[in-house]
Structure formats: C-alpha cells, structure tokens
C-alpha cells in the first residue's frame, strides 16, 4: 500500500503544497491570511 504525500494535495482542483521554513518571521496567522488572499483574488 502506498501512502500519499500529506504535504501536497488538491482542494477544489487547486494544488496545495505545505512547506515549513526555519528562516521566516511570519506567524501561522500571517501564512493563513496570505493563503486566503491568494485563493480569493
């Protein structure tokens, strides 16, 4: 049995890739805000 990658998936036909960075000063809230802004432009 193969396990799918939990960090890359599709939502409503859009590819979602989750990445983590050690060098970022952004909060989780900042990141989610950016995602929503990009989805609903």
HELIX and SHEET records of a PDB file:
HELIX    1   1 UNK A   28  UNK A   39  1                                  12    
SHEET    1   A 2 UNK A   8  UNK A  11  0                                        
SHEET    2   A 2 UNK A  14  UNK A  17 -1                                        
END                                                                             
